Amino acid sequence: MKTKSIKNSNNAVVGIVAAFLIIGLIVAVLSVIQTQYVPKWMREKEADHMNLVADQFAQLKYAVDTHISNQRKNIPISTTITLGSKEMPYFMSLRAFGQLKILQNSFNITINGSTNYTTLLGIIKYSSYNNYFINQEYIYECDGVILSQASGDTMYIKPSLSVTYGETVENITLHFQIVNITVIGGKDQSAHGYGPAPIQTEFKKIEDLEPIEDVKYINITTNYNHSWYSFINTTLIKAGLNYDKSALDYDIFIDNDTVVVHFFDTVNVTVNLDYIEIGAQIAPGWIEERK
């Protein structure tokens, strides 16, 4: 009888030890997944979301371009910006958030020539609040889309700027389309969270301004000056203007937040401006402005 009792007791101990080993193995596997794989999965999830926002800003620019092409008032176009991404359902992870804003008077362009012209423009800005992937901003600014992050900023989609020559190579004309985003309806100018944020746009007006001749300076003040510096410099070089020490047609540099383009006497520059105003609101539905 004693021998049988000892044998049953050993079996119980073995069962308890096996249970603890299984539980320990499960905890170890879950720990590895939580510390090694979940951050990787979440980085990929947030990176995919940033790619989605990039595509959505491309759609936003397409909507604005459609307004400019059709020039029809009182016909709003709705696009959606997904602000953030959800956490994983079965593991500990953090949700990503984002913010979408309409910022008025955030971009300034000044042209000095036979007459002087200056104007302030509104922009649309998205900012991410990621926990695993690098934070990024997408900005619709003066008909272009800019990608900005900690390492710098770049022109993601180019604005409308072209260069043509006159009867002689010294005479050039810059055609520049500038888009001003204004707030419609007095509704909130921002949205914050992780879900979709509808943004609706509407054509307001277009003005074909008088040509500005004998232009010597173009100054662009923006928070994303490196994007504009690179874009304008590349555009002028591709158009055939000289930008080297032996034969300068122009100089370009950054002074604080301002990109300065200085044209020399080797070229006679005329600037043609199209000023477009686009109304926008961040909200579901549509608010009509009273006249």
C-alpha positions, 0 to 999 in steps of 0.5 A: 500500500505504501509503495502505491501511494508513493507512485501516485504522488510522483505522478502528481508532481510530474503533472504539476512540473509539466504544467509549469513548463508549458506555461513558462514556454507560452510566456516565453513565446509571447514575450518574444512576440511582444518584444521582437515581432509586435514593434516590427509589425506596427512599424510596417502598419504605420509605414503602410498608413503613411503611404496611404496618406501620400496617396490621399494627398495626391487625390486631394491635389487631383481634386484641386486640379479638377476645380482649376480645370473646370472653374465651376463654383458651388460644386464641392469635391470631397476627399478623405485623409485617414488620420491614424491607424489602430493598434493590434487586437491581440497584443499590447501596442499603441495606436497612431494618431494624426492631425489635419489642419487648414492654416491660413497665411502660412506661405508668402511669395513676393516678386520685385520687378517693374511692379511689386507683388506680394501675397499670403497663401493658405495651406493644408497640412497633415501631421502624424503622431506615430509610435513606431515609424518615423513621423511625417508631414504632408503639406498641400502648399501653393499647388504642390505637395511636400513630404517633411520629416526629421531628416528634411523635406522634399517636393513630393508632387511638383507645383505648376511652374514653367519657363518659356523663351521669347524671341531671344534666349535672354528673354524668358517668361516664368509661368507660375500658378499659385493656389490659396486655400481659404476656410469655408463656413467658419467650421473647425480648421482641424481634425485630430484622431485616427479615423477618416477625416473628410475634407471638402474643396470648392472653386472660388475664383481665378485671376490672371494677373498682369505680367510683372516685367524686369523681375530681379527677385522672387522671395518665397517664405515657407517652413519647407524652404529646402523643398522650394529651393531644390524645386526652383533651382532644378526647374531653372537649370532644366530650362537652360539658365546658367547657374555656375561661377563662369556665367551666372543668369541667377543666384538662389539661396536660403535666408532664414525661412525665405528662398531668394531667387536673384536674376542678373542682367544676363536675362530679362525675366517676366513672371505671369501669375495665375492666382487661384482661390480654393475654399476648403473645410474639414468636416462631414457635410457642407456649409454654404457661405452667405453672401 
